[in-house]
Amino acid sequence: MNIIENLRNQGISEKLIEDIIYFRNYYKLNEELSSRVSTPKTYFYGKDILSKSISAILEGENILLSGPKATGKNILADNLSQIFNRPQWNTSFHVNTDSASLIGTDTFIDNEVKLRRGSVYECALNGGFGVFDEINMAKNDAVVVLHSALDYRKIIDVPGYEKIKLHEATRFIGTMNYEYAGTKELNEALVSRFMVIDIPSINEETLMVVLKNEFEDANEDKLNQFAGLFLDLQTKSQNSEISTKSIDLRGIIASLKTIKRGLNPKLAIDMGITDKTFDVYEKEIVRDVISTRIPDSWGCEDIFKLKAKII
């Protein structure tokens, strides 16, 4: 099943799908950049969120994906790159991400000073999708560039170089988790340049769809216990009984992968979930939640039909 068929299966309107196909045909992909089109292993599930995102992008808007941890913001960004068949450049914001990281920096090549182009510059030239991961960690030097790149005039003036006009297919996708340490409130001017999509916490139905697609050969009843474990921990976090450190869907999936490889479930969950918190008291709470869902008696063969696997 390709990603367009997946959209149909989720009930996305045929009008939006027709517009996506027109977009893909109108803005032809440069074959040299085909390796930059994201090929996510997991589809994003959520008809309303997908419909919002697709509609905004078709109208030339940039989107900001906000929400708690483990809601699929980065998966959605990767899916959108594949849906629209556009090359993707990712920038993860941290204390050292500055304007040079985004636009570029001078470098010495062939006895000449040339600009080594950054992610925003490449997106602007090639009609790419630029993903700004954890945008609420951006420092002021980087925010200045974002204001220019996201402005309605769609022009970036690079000091000492030419003025860049953004390709018509260029879009920027910001992601933010407002619970992480080190984040800050986005200023009003920056937020106004985005259409904002708030992604709710994952529910049981969606979680089971994700897990069953990832592990088709797993026992469904056992898989349901892993989904329940994630949701139980999520509830504990929402009630301020534990932090968000162990609320990790990637950790659940990675644990199941190592179980499928033949590792004991308890050991796998320790790596993927329990040991991601370093507070002794919190770790005990997490272990208590795990014990209600995953009995010590379970082995890998209770969850998967194991076959010899060669890398």
Disulfide bonds with the S-S distance in Angstrom:
none
